[in-house]
Amino acid sequence: MILKIAILVFAAVFFITFGLFLFLKNRMSSESRRMKMRLNGIAAGGEIQDEFLHSLIKDNKLSNIPLLHNFLMKLRFSRNLQILITQAGVSVNLGTLVLSMFSLGALFMLLGYHLLHDMLISVAMGIAGIAIPYLFLVMKKRKRLEEFEGQLPEALDMIVNALKAGFSFDSSLRMVVQEIPDPLGLEMAITYEEQNLGIELSEALNNLKMRVPSDDLEIFLTALLIHKKTGGNLAEVLNKTAKTIRDRLRLKREVKTKTVHGRFSGMVLILLPIIMAIAIYLLNPDYVMVLIKEKIGNYLLIAAILMQIIGIFVIRKIVNIRL
């Protein structure tokens, strides 16, 4: 038992140390500072110095540790995690994320084994710890996507007005970069700079669609690419596109309002068992401690947590209507 605890402690300390080291190194690196200075300069409308031209060149390294980089290159899920990091807008490389996930997993597993002395429950807690950074990125991605879609109609109106005033599309896009804040302004800044570096418009727009998986953005990009092939009045096309996106946003808000009752009911059903467990523990601690001290109580607790998780996904599936 002592040997197992020692191994778990060593693994937790090792992963946490490496995770913190890579995170701090990435945050303090000069390349990250140059990238932020360049994009902030674009958003502010200032001129960009030539020394920052290489900042938009993609770094294909998944980790600063060669051994970890080679290992991640062989895994199929590495690409999906890298795309998730990009879409969440988080400045962290894949190696740091993986080490953070395993660090939390090892820590949760160690705590579970120390408190409950059950390897099965400890493994379950370790899996939960591994999932925490991933769920954080998913929530970050969803929030960023909502902010982007809320800014898109305003950006399209700005492009339409600029086109009607006689500006080119590139100049209109630069105006959006200068006026609209992050996340839309930042993503448009990257697209604008990719064009300046010689990338075709269609490829730059495809890169934008990969970074921001929005249906509303896809409507805009499709209209733009079709106009590039067929020609016509771009201002009129984008004006109708902006109206369509506004109608979609209004419909989404209406649907969200109609499903408030379901969301609230789901929240009550999720929080009620937790609140009742806390209340019973305050009134009669021995009654609740059976779930922790007894082996069958541990299994019942795990089953209850799993059913809670399944219930959360089922309720979300019911109330989230895809438009």
MARDOZA-884121 format. One record per residue (C-alpha): residue in one letter; x, y, z negated. Coordinates in steps of 0.001 Angstrom, whole numbers, plus 500000, padded with zeros to 6 digits. Example, Ala and Ser with C-alpha at 12.3 -4.5 7.8 and 13.67 -1.06 7.14 Angstrom:
! MARDOZA-884121
+------+--------+--------+--------+
! code !      X !      Y !      Z !
+------+--------+--------+--------+
!    a ! 512300 ! 495500 ! 492200 !
!    s ! 513670 ! 498940 ! 492860 !
+------+--------+--------+--------+
This chain:
! MARDOZA-884121
+------+--------+--------+--------+
! code !      X !      Y !      Z !
+------+--------+--------+--------+
!    m ! 500000 ! 500000 ! 500000 !
!    i ! 502823 ! 502409 ! 499142 !
!    l ! 504473 ! 501639 ! 502470 !
!    k ! 501267 ! 502427 ! 504370 !
!    i ! 500842 ! 505706 ! 502533 !
!    a ! 504472 ! 506626 ! 503213 !
!    i ! 504051 ! 505900 ! 506921 !
!    l ! 500881 ! 507988 ! 507101 !
!    v ! 502545 ! 510876 ! 505242 !
!    f ! 505540 ! 510768 ! 507570 !
!    a ! 503337 ! 510675 ! 510675 !
!    a ! 501167 ! 513569 ! 509450 !
!    v ! 504147 ! 515752 ! 508550 !
!    f ! 505901 ! 514914 ! 511820 !
!    f ! 502946 ! 515770 ! 514053 !
!    i ! 502024 ! 518900 ! 512098 !
!    t ! 505596 ! 520189 ! 512201 !
!    f ! 505968 ! 519649 ! 515936 !
!    g ! 502522 ! 521062 ! 516636 !
!    l ! 503234 ! 524256 ! 514707 !
!    f ! 506669 ! 524586 ! 516295 !
!    l ! 505347 ! 524344 ! 519850 !
!    f ! 502385 ! 526598 ! 519090 !
!    l ! 504564 ! 529345 ! 517626 !
!    k ! 507122 ! 528956 ! 520403 !
!    n ! 504425 ! 529342 ! 523028 !
!    r ! 502940 ! 532380 ! 521294 !
!    m ! 506287 ! 534112 ! 520920 !
!    s ! 507807 ! 533200 ! 524265 !
!    s ! 508875 ! 536028 ! 526524 !
!    e ! 507041 ! 534492 ! 529475 !
!    s ! 503706 ! 534710 ! 527637 !
!    r ! 504407 ! 538314 ! 526717 !
!    r ! 505259 ! 539168 ! 530340 !
!    m ! 502061 ! 537530 ! 531561 !
!    k ! 499916 ! 539476 ! 529088 !
!    m ! 501700 ! 542742 ! 529912 !
!    r ! 501151 ! 542181 ! 533622 !
!    l ! 497448 ! 541383 ! 533332 !
!    n ! 496889 ! 544184 ! 530833 !
!    g ! 498573 ! 546529 ! 533284 !
!    i ! 496235 ! 545385 ! 536045 !
!    a ! 493168 ! 545837 ! 533811 !
!    a ! 494355 ! 549336 ! 532881 !
!    g ! 494772 ! 550259 ! 536518 !
!    g ! 498506 ! 550882 ! 536248 !
!    e ! 501171 ! 549966 ! 538724 !
!    i ! 502782 ! 546595 ! 538235 !
!    q ! 506532 ! 546254 ! 538193 !
!    d ! 508281 ! 543758 ! 540455 !
!    e ! 509861 ! 541964 ! 537501 !
!    f ! 506452 ! 540458 ! 536683 !
!    l ! 505764 ! 539016 ! 540151 !
!    h ! 506753 ! 535512 ! 539095 !
!    s ! 504333 ! 535484 ! 536169 !
!    l ! 501477 ! 534046 ! 538226 !
!    i ! 503588 ! 531123 ! 539426 !
!    k ! 502062 ! 528060 ! 537806 !
!    d ! 504113 ! 526121 ! 535283 !
!    n ! 503581 ! 522426 ! 535927 !
!    k ! 505239 ! 521404 ! 532666 !
!    l ! 502706 ! 519777 ! 530372 !
!    s ! 505053 ! 520077 ! 527405 !
!    n ! 508396 ! 521648 ! 526531 !
!    i ! 509484 ! 518226 ! 525248 !
!    p ! 510674 ! 516202 ! 528275 !
!    l ! 509695 ! 512842 ! 526769 !
!    l ! 506165 ! 514037 ! 525956 !
!    h ! 505862 ! 515685 ! 529390 !
!    n ! 506763 ! 512433 ! 531164 !
!    f ! 504334 ! 510504 ! 528972 !
!    l ! 501439 ! 512890 ! 529634 !
!    m ! 502128 ! 512875 ! 533380 !
!    k ! 501316 ! 509144 ! 533410 !
!    l ! 497934 ! 509550 ! 531679 !
!    r ! 494770 ! 510114 ! 533691 !
!    f ! 493010 ! 512311 ! 531132 !
!    s ! 495884 ! 514829 ! 531086 !
!    r ! 494514 ! 516666 ! 534128 !
!    n ! 491041 ! 516943 ! 532586 !
!    l ! 492461 ! 518335 ! 529338 !
!    q ! 494617 ! 520807 ! 531259 !
!    i ! 491568 ! 522027 ! 533185 !
!    l ! 489652 ! 522386 ! 529904 !
!    i ! 492470 ! 524511 ! 528446 !
!    t ! 492397 ! 526748 ! 531529 !
!    q ! 488628 ! 527119 ! 531457 !
!    a ! 488649 ! 527915 ! 527722 !
!    g ! 491146 ! 530733 ! 528337 !
!    v ! 493494 ! 529525 ! 525595 !
!    s ! 497230 ! 530183 ! 525936 !
!    v ! 498492 ! 526786 ! 524856 !
!    n ! 500080 ! 523996 ! 526834 !
!    l ! 498831 ! 520428 ! 526936 !
!    g ! 501651 ! 519045 ! 524805 !
!    t ! 500829 ! 521412 ! 521958 !
!    l ! 497160 ! 520460 ! 522169 !
!    v ! 497884 ! 516730 ! 522093 !
!    l ! 500265 ! 517091 ! 519147 !
!    s ! 497693 ! 519211 ! 517314 !
!    m ! 495015 ! 516586 ! 517893 !
!    f ! 497169 ! 513761 ! 516597 !
!    s ! 498384 ! 515894 ! 513688 !
!    l ! 494843 ! 516537 ! 512495 !
!    g ! 493967 ! 512906 ! 513124 !
!    a ! 496888 ! 511697 ! 511010 !
!    l ! 496067 ! 514204 ! 508272 !
!    f ! 492393 ! 513218 ! 508129 !
!    m ! 493337 ! 509553 ! 508160 !
!    l ! 495750 ! 510091 ! 505300 !
!    l ! 493179 ! 511964 ! 503237 !
!    g ! 490522 ! 509340 ! 503922 !
!    y ! 492796 ! 506491 ! 502874 !
!    h ! 493969 ! 508370 ! 499791 !
!    l ! 490428 ! 509150 ! 498621 !
!    l ! 488491 ! 506048 ! 499694 !
!    h ! 491187 ! 503355 ! 500060 !
!    d ! 489405 ! 501929 ! 503094 !
!    m ! 491252 ! 501619 ! 506385 !
!    l ! 488096 ! 501481 ! 508519 !
!    i ! 486764 ! 504752 ! 507114 !
!    s ! 490236 ! 506284 ! 507363 !
!    v ! 490428 ! 505413 ! 511060 !
!    a ! 486968 ! 506959 ! 511583 !
!    m ! 488094 ! 510144 ! 509830 !
!    g ! 491258 ! 510154 ! 511936 !
!    i ! 489200 ! 509984 ! 515138 !
!    a ! 487088 ! 512881 ! 513853 !
!    g ! 490279 ! 514876 ! 513222 !
!    i ! 491497 ! 514181 ! 516744 !
!    a ! 488195 ! 515419 ! 518161 !
!    i ! 488245 ! 518784 ! 516330 !
!    p ! 490670 ! 520630 ! 518707 !
!    y ! 488823 ! 519217 ! 521713 !
!    l ! 485437 ! 520374 ! 520398 !
!    f ! 486943 ! 523798 ! 519664 !
!    l ! 488038 ! 524119 ! 523293 !
!    v ! 484605 ! 523022 ! 524518 !
!    m ! 482924 ! 525695 ! 522369 !
!    k ! 485475 ! 528294 ! 523507 !
!    k ! 484837 ! 527378 ! 527132 !
!    r ! 481048 ! 527648 ! 526714 !
!    k ! 481263 ! 531039 ! 525005 !
!    r ! 483670 ! 532385 ! 527614 !
!    l ! 481452 ! 531139 ! 530425 !
!    e ! 478395 ! 532893 ! 528963 !
!    e ! 480327 ! 536156 ! 528687 !
!    f ! 481547 ! 535812 ! 532280 !
!    e ! 478053 ! 535182 ! 533654 !
!    g ! 476711 ! 538168 ! 531715 !
!    q ! 479324 ! 540443 ! 533317 !
!    l ! 478945 ! 539105 ! 536877 !
!    p ! 475874 ! 541145 ! 537998 !
!    e ! 477521 ! 544372 ! 536844 !
!    a ! 480682 ! 543473 ! 538748 !
!    l ! 478690 ! 542727 ! 541912 !
!    d ! 476882 ! 546066 ! 541640 !
!    m ! 480247 ! 547773 ! 541338 !
!    i ! 481534 ! 545993 ! 544455 !
!    v ! 478361 ! 546864 ! 546392 !
!    n ! 478573 ! 550548 ! 545461 !
!    a ! 482253 ! 550657 ! 546401 !
!    l ! 481554 ! 549019 ! 549768 !
!    k ! 478767 ! 551492 ! 550486 !
!    a ! 481158 ! 554329 ! 549650 !
!    g ! 483565 ! 553089 ! 552331 !
!    f ! 486088 ! 551102 ! 550290 !
!    s ! 487451 ! 547767 ! 551474 !
!    f ! 486676 ! 544548 ! 549632 !
!    d ! 490204 ! 544427 ! 548159 !
!    s ! 489845 ! 547962 ! 546829 !
!    s ! 486427 ! 547101 ! 545421 !
!    l ! 487877 ! 544057 ! 543705 !
!    r ! 490607 ! 546195 ! 542172 !
!    m ! 487970 ! 548581 ! 540817 !
!    v ! 486270 ! 545631 ! 539132 !
!    v ! 489609 ! 544617 ! 537627 !
!    q ! 490087 ! 548116 ! 536244 !
!    e ! 486572 ! 548592 ! 534832 !
!    i ! 485315 ! 545180 ! 533678 !
!    p ! 486845 ! 543708 ! 530484 !
!    d ! 487891 ! 540137 ! 529812 !
!    p ! 486949 ! 537448 ! 530771 !
!    l ! 485655 ! 538551 ! 534196 !
!    g ! 488203 ! 541340 ! 534573 !
!    l ! 491070 ! 539006 ! 533715 !
!    e ! 489951 ! 536286 ! 536135 !
!    m ! 489418 ! 538801 ! 538928 !
!    a ! 492855 ! 540235 ! 538181 !
!    i ! 494412 ! 536811 ! 538714 !
!    t ! 492474 ! 536395 ! 541969 !
!    y ! 493501 ! 539865 ! 543135 !
!    e ! 497174 ! 539192 ! 542387 !
!    e ! 497071 ! 535806 ! 544118 !
!    q ! 495945 ! 537578 ! 547286 !
!    n ! 498779 ! 540092 ! 546927 !
!    l ! 501217 ! 537199 ! 546698 !
!    g ! 500028 ! 535880 ! 550065 !
!    i ! 497452 ! 533269 ! 549072 !
!    e ! 494437 ! 533007 ! 551393 !
!    l ! 491189 ! 534470 ! 550084 !
!    s ! 489381 ! 531123 ! 550274 !
!    e ! 492115 ! 529415 ! 548244 !
!    a ! 492186 ! 532214 ! 545674 !
!    l ! 488395 ! 531951 ! 545312 !
!    n ! 488612 ! 528173 ! 544935 !
!    n ! 491162 ! 528671 ! 542157 !
!    l ! 488753 ! 531106 ! 540518 !
!    k ! 485943 ! 528549 ! 540752 !
!    m ! 488180 ! 525941 ! 539105 !
!    r ! 489000 ! 528300 ! 536225 !
!    v ! 485369 ! 529391 ! 535776 !
!    p ! 482890 ! 526527 ! 536466 !
!    s ! 479824 ! 528774 ! 536765 !
!    d ! 476860 ! 528158 ! 539073 !
!    d ! 476273 ! 531906 ! 539327 !
!    l ! 479879 ! 532461 ! 540362 !
!    e ! 479546 ! 529706 ! 542957 !
!    i ! 476587 ! 531555 ! 544499 !
!    f ! 478744 ! 534674 ! 544813 !
!    l ! 481719 ! 532782 ! 546246 !
!    t ! 479557 ! 530877 ! 548735 !
!    a ! 477993 ! 534110 ! 549983 !
!    l ! 481434 ! 535668 ! 550297 !
!    l ! 482941 ! 532751 ! 552228 !
!    i ! 479938 ! 532505 ! 554576 !
!    h ! 480175 ! 536226 ! 555290 !
!    k ! 483873 ! 535855 ! 556053 !
!    k ! 483045 ! 533275 ! 558753 !
!    t ! 479888 ! 534821 ! 560196 !
!    g ! 480301 ! 538549 ! 559507 !
!    g ! 477511 ! 541029 ! 558759 !
!    n ! 476771 ! 543650 ! 556134 !
!    l ! 478721 ! 542483 ! 553070 !
!    a ! 477178 ! 545139 ! 550803 !
!    e ! 473660 ! 543947 ! 551605 !
!    v ! 474629 ! 540291 ! 551128 !
!    l ! 476210 ! 540958 ! 547735 !
!    n ! 473277 ! 543140 ! 546697 !
!    k ! 470882 ! 540244 ! 547293 !
!    t ! 473308 ! 537895 ! 545562 !
!    a ! 473380 ! 540151 ! 542495 !
!    k ! 469573 ! 540175 ! 542424 !
!    t ! 469496 ! 536369 ! 542595 !
!    i ! 471989 ! 536056 ! 539749 !
!    r ! 470008 ! 538533 ! 537638 !
!    d ! 466842 ! 536505 ! 538219 !
!    r ! 468670 ! 533367 ! 537129 !
!    l ! 469958 ! 535054 ! 533978 !
!    r ! 466472 ! 536324 ! 533157 !
!    l ! 465049 ! 532829 ! 533645 !
!    k ! 467762 ! 531360 ! 531399 !
!    r ! 466888 ! 533843 ! 528658 !
!    e ! 463204 ! 532995 ! 528977 !
!    v ! 463933 ! 529280 ! 528737 !
!    k ! 466165 ! 529898 ! 525717 !
!    t ! 463347 ! 531861 ! 524079 !
!    k ! 460826 ! 529089 ! 524773 !
!    t ! 463124 ! 526455 ! 523232 !
!    v ! 463821 ! 528396 ! 520015 !
!    h ! 461333 ! 526217 ! 518112 !
!    g ! 463070 ! 523051 ! 519253 !
!    r ! 466492 ! 524434 ! 518378 !
!    f ! 465325 ! 525496 ! 514941 !
!    s ! 463695 ! 522099 ! 514319 !
!    g ! 466906 ! 520380 ! 515344 !
!    m ! 468939 ! 522567 ! 513009 !
!    v ! 466601 ! 521751 ! 510118 !
!    l ! 466796 ! 518022 ! 510834 !
!    i ! 470598 ! 518198 ! 510940 !
!    l ! 471079 ! 520323 ! 507799 !
!    l ! 468337 ! 518741 ! 505684 !
!    p ! 470229 ! 515509 ! 504831 !
!    i ! 473364 ! 517500 ! 503951 !
!    i ! 471454 ! 519928 ! 501732 !
!    m ! 469570 ! 517074 ! 500043 !
!    a ! 472826 ! 515205 ! 499379 !
!    i ! 474346 ! 518309 ! 497754 !
!    a ! 471205 ! 518905 ! 495670 !
!    i ! 471072 ! 515294 ! 494472 !
!    y ! 474780 ! 515407 ! 493647 !
!    l ! 474247 ! 518504 ! 491481 !
!    l ! 471293 ! 516870 ! 489710 !
!    n ! 472637 ! 513337 ! 489380 !
!    p ! 476246 ! 512868 ! 490565 !
!    d ! 476331 ! 509130 ! 489817 !
!    y ! 473463 ! 508541 ! 492233 !
!    v ! 475454 ! 509982 ! 495156 !
!    m ! 478877 ! 508647 ! 494158 !
!    v ! 477643 ! 505141 ! 494920 !
!    l ! 478060 ! 506047 ! 498608 !
!    i ! 481742 ! 506795 ! 497981 !
!    k ! 482770 ! 504265 ! 495347 !
!    e ! 480949 ! 501188 ! 496649 !
!    k ! 481969 ! 499421 ! 499854 !
!    i ! 478424 ! 499109 ! 501179 !
!    g ! 477867 ! 502769 ! 500310 !
!    n ! 480819 ! 503700 ! 502520 !
!    y ! 479322 ! 501814 ! 505437 !
!    l ! 475931 ! 503437 ! 504885 !
!    l ! 477604 ! 506849 ! 504814 !
!    i ! 479417 ! 506153 ! 508083 !
!    a ! 476165 ! 504943 ! 509664 !
!    a ! 474396 ! 508129 ! 508506 !
!    i ! 477140 ! 510343 ! 509965 !
!    l ! 477051 ! 508469 ! 513278 !
!    m ! 473276 ! 508788 ! 513469 !
!    q ! 473595 ! 512500 ! 512721 !
!    i ! 476049 ! 512895 ! 515600 !
!    i ! 473780 ! 510936 ! 517942 !
!    g ! 470838 ! 513076 ! 516814 !
!    i ! 472768 ! 516261 ! 517593 !
!    f ! 473476 ! 515096 ! 521143 !
!    v ! 469875 ! 513964 ! 521684 !
!    i ! 468424 ! 517264 ! 520435 !
!    r ! 470882 ! 519262 ! 522562 !
!    k ! 469872 ! 517177 ! 525583 !
!    i ! 466217 ! 517963 ! 524939 !
!    v ! 466500 ! 521721 ! 524371 !
!    n ! 469225 ! 522492 ! 526938 !
!    i ! 467433 ! 522779 ! 530276 !
!    r ! 469788 ! 523008 ! 533227 !
!    l ! 468756 ! 525603 ! 535809 !
+------+--------+--------+--------+
